[in-house]
Amino acid sequence: MAMPDHLDVVDARLIEHLQGGFPLSPRPFAEVGRRLGLAEDVVIRRLQTLLQNGVLTRFGPMFQIERLGGRFVLAALSVPEERFDEVAAAVNALPAVAHNYRREHRLNMWFVLAAEHDAAIDAACRSIETVTGLAVHAFPKEREYYVGMHFRVGGAAPVGSTPAAQPRLAAADISPLTAADRLLIQATQAGLPLCARPYLEVGLRLGQNEAEVAGRLARWLDDGVIRRIGAVPNHYVLGYRANGMAVFDVDDAVVDVLGERLGGLDAVSHCYRRPRHQPDWPYNLFAMLHGQDRAATLAALQEVRVLLGEACRGHDILFSSRILKKTGLRL
C-alpha cells in the first residue's frame, strides 16, 4: 500500500509504533521519541495534529469491559433511507453507543453497545426502539476468537497483528472496581492527555499520584482489562477504504475450531461467534476484513471461504460506507 498523500514518513512511523506498547514510564513521549529519533515535543505535537485531522480517532487505553463483567453487544437496524440521518443522530446520542457504521445491506445501520451489565444493554435497546420506532436486532458476542487491530502505513505488511500470548487472570479472579478505579477509567476512557507527563496529569485531576496511576494501568494490561494503550487509526484515512463485515453460516460442531484459525489471515482484524437470527439471518461467524479496494477485500473473503470449506453453508459481506460514530467505552 502506498503512503497516503497527507502523511509523511515521520507520521507513518509514529502511527506504526504507537498502535500498542505505549510506555508506562513518567515521560512516555520522550521514551517514544528516543526510539524513533524524535524530540519529545515533536512526538506530542504530531500526535495532536493526527488527532485533529482525523487520522487517529483517539489515543489512550482500549478497555475490555467484559473482563470486568460488562457487556459489548453488536446490534443493527433496518432504516428507511429518508430517515437515515435522523435515526443516526438519535442512536449516536446514546452514551452506550460506542461505534456506529452504515453498511450496504437491508440491515444498514450497525452499532456497538457498551455497558456495565445486561440491564443497561436491554435499556439501551428499548430506548432506541422507542425513539426510532424500529426493531433492534441484537447480536451479543458468544465467543471471541481474535482481535488484532494493527493497521500498516505505506507498506505491504499485514493488517492483522497477533498480540504476544501472555497468561491472564480469569475474569472471575479480577478484583471488582473500586471508586478510585472508576475515576481512573472515567478520566482515561476518551484518551490520555497529550503532555510530557500524562500519568502525572491524570493523577493531579484525581488526587492520585503518578506511580499509582501508571501501576493501575499496568495491572489492567496484565489482567486483560486493557487490551492495549496506544493510537486508534482511522483506517479509511490510512487507505483501507474497502472494509467489510463478512458473515458465515458455519456448522456449530466446528465453528470454534475454524473461528480460531481466521486470526491467522492478514486481512482479518476481528473475529467472533454470534447468534443466528432465523430465518432471515443464518450466520453465526463474523469477521472484519480490510483492503485497499473491494477487489482486495473480496479476495480475502475468498481466502476465508476456502479455509472454512464444506463446513460453511453460506456467507455474505456487508461493506462499510460511512463511519457514523466511533468512541469507545464510556462509564
Stockholm file with secondary structure:
# STOCKHOLM 1.0

chainA/1-331         MAMPDHLDVVDARLIEHLQGGFPLSPRPFAEVGRRLGLAEDVVIRRLQTLLQNGVLTRFGPMFQIERLGGRFVLAALSVPEERFDEVAAAVNALPAVAHNYRREHRLNMWFVLAAEHDAAIDAACRSIETVTGLAVHAFPKEREYYVGMHFRVGGAAPVGSTPAAQPRLAAADISPLTAADRLLIQATQAGLPLCARPYLEVGLRLGQNEAEVAGRLARWLDDGVIRRIGAVPNHYVLGYRANGMAVFDVDDAVVDVLGERLGGLDAVSHCYRRPRHQPDWPYNLFAMLHGQDRAATLAALQEVRVLLGEACRGHDILFSSRILKKTGLRL
#=GR chainA/1-331 SS CCCCTTCCHHHHHHHHHTTSCCCCSSSHHHHHHHHHTCCHHHHHHHHHHHHHTTSEEEEEEEECGGGGTCEEEEEEECCCGGGHHHHHHHHHTSTTEEEEEEESSSSCEEEEEEESSHHHHHHHHHHHHHHHCCCCEEEECSEEEEECCCCCSSSSCCSCCCCCCCCCCCGGGSCCCCHHHHHHHHHHTTCCCCSSCHHHHHHHHHTCCHHHHHHHHHHHHHHTSEEEEEEEECTTTTTCCEEEEEEEEECTTTHHHHHHHHTTSTTEEEEEECCCBTTTBCCCEEEEEEESSHHHHHHHHHHHHHHHGGGEEEEEEEEEEEEEEECCCCC
#=GC SS_cons         CCCCTTCCHHHHHHHHHTTSCCCCSSSHHHHHHHHHTCCHHHHHHHHHHHHHTTSEEEEEEEECGGGGTCEEEEEEECCCGGGHHHHHHHHHTSTTEEEEEEESSSSCEEEEEEESSHHHHHHHHHHHHHHHCCCCEEEECSEEEEECCCCCSSSSCCSCCCCCCCCCCCGGGSCCCCHHHHHHHHHHTTCCCCSSCHHHHHHHHHTCCHHHHHHHHHHHHHHTSEEEEEEEECTTTTTCCEEEEEEEEECTTTHHHHHHHHTTSTTEEEEEECCCBTTTBCCCEEEEEEESSHHHHHHHHHHHHHHHGGGEEEEEEEEEEEEEEECCCCC
//
